[in-house]
Amino acid sequence: MNASPPPVDGASGHVSSRKGLSSVPPRVWAALVLLVVTVLFVAQNRDTAQIQFLVVSLTAPLWAALAVSVAAGVVIGLLVRPSQRRSRGASG
């Protein structure tokens, strides 16, 4: 009869004794919370909205219009932030 060895944590090499919900990484919890918030946001903002930009006018769900606005803000933020290469070169 061969007994199987206890599970070993690959990152630290220690025997893993944690089981259940406490072994879920914090970033997974954060992702789950964001998922729930997103689903609730979409569920509460399903009404349509009239959107006008320059000469274009369209009707879209409010959540979609807000999501496009947030995505545009993220892209703008990524474009205007200093590059990693420049900030490392200036500090060293």
Secondary structure, DSSP 8 states (H G I E B T S, - for coil): -------B-TTT--B----GGGGS-HHHHHHHHHHHHHHHHHHH--SEEEEEETTEEEEEEHHHHHHHHHHHHHHHHHHHS--HHHHHHHH-
